[in-house]
Amino acid sequence: MFLGLRTAAYHVSDIEKAKDWYSSILGFAPYFDQPFYVGFNVAGYELGLQPSEAEPSNKAEGVVTYWGVADAAAALQHLIEHGATPNEDVQDVGGNIKVASVKDPFGNIFGVIENPNFKL
């Protein structure tokens, strides 16, 4: 029934600023760019941006999407250098799997995971 992760959508108060910020951290522009939705193809997975009126402090923190990276510490540093706020420092959660997260400038939690066991 389930085919796997397809899209992680982040709600943002300013879609143009969010588009610019995410283009900056990802290193490429979105493939889909409309006022109601902006979509980036990240190695076959979709990172989506949707406009929202919610203030960053009112966003739920119950779900975190972790994006695969080769080096969690380097990815965390890259995100912070581009204006993200540290949320959780790099942690080894066992099996040499490392996770970290930041809050983007729009209040969303953005996670990274270095997992040597997960290869596509």
N, C-alpha and C positions, 0 to 999 in steps of 0.2 A: 504494500500500500504506500509506504513512505519511500521516496526516492533520494532523500538526503537534503542537506541544507541548500537552499537556492538564493535567498535574499536575507540580509540583515538591514533593517530600515532604522534610520535615526531621525528623530523629529528635531527640527531646527527653527529658531525664531527668524533667521535671516538666510534664506536659501542661497542668495548670491554670495554672501560672505562664507557660508558653509561650503558651497561649491568650490570657491577659491581655496579655502583651507584644506579641504580633502584632496583637491588636485595637487596642492603643494606637498602634502605628506605622502601621497601615493606616487607622485612623479608623473602623472598623466591626467588628461582631461576626461570628463564623463563621456560615455557613448550615447546616453540619452539625456537630454537637457530640455525640460519643460518647466513652466512656472509651478506646476503641481507636483513634480517629481523629477529628481536628478538621479541617474543610475551610473555607477562605475562597474566595469567588469574587472574583478580582481582575481585573476587566474581561474576564471570560470565560475566564480561566485559573485553575487551581486551585493554591492554596498549601495544602499539607497538613501536618499535624503528626501524628507517630506516636510513641507512647511507646517509650523505649529505655533500657536499663541502661548503655549505653556512656558512659564519662566523656568530657567535651569534648575532652580532650587526645588521646584515642584515635580521633578521627574522621578519616576520609579527607579530604584536601584536593584530590583530583584533579578533581572536577567542581564547577563553580560555575554556578548559575543566575543570570542577569542579568535583573532586572525593569525594564521600560521606565519611564523618568521624563522629565519635561520639562526638568529641571535637575539634573544629576548632583551638583553641589556642594551645592545646597540639600537634596537627598535624603540625601546623606552626612551633612550637619550634623544633619538631623532624626533619623537613626538613632543617631548618637552622643549626641545630647541625650536619647534614650530608653534609654540604657544599653548600646548596642552598642560593641564595641571596634574601632577602626580596623584594617583589614587592608591595603588598598591605597588610597592617596590617588587623587584624580581624575587620570586620565591621558587625554590626547587620543591616540587610537590611529590617527588618520588620518581624513581625510574629515569632520572636525569631529564625530567620534564620540567620546564621552567615557564612560569606565567607572570604577567605584570599587567597593570592597567592604568589608564589616565582618564581624566575627564576632558572631553573636547571643549572648545570655546563656547559650546552651546549647551553644556551640562550633561551630555551623554557619556556613559562609561564606554571606553574603547579598550578592549583587551587584546593582548598578544600572547601567543603560546609558541614555545620552542619545544617540539616533541619529536625526538629522533625515531620514534616508533611509527609515526604517521607519514606515510609516503603515498602520493597519488600516482 
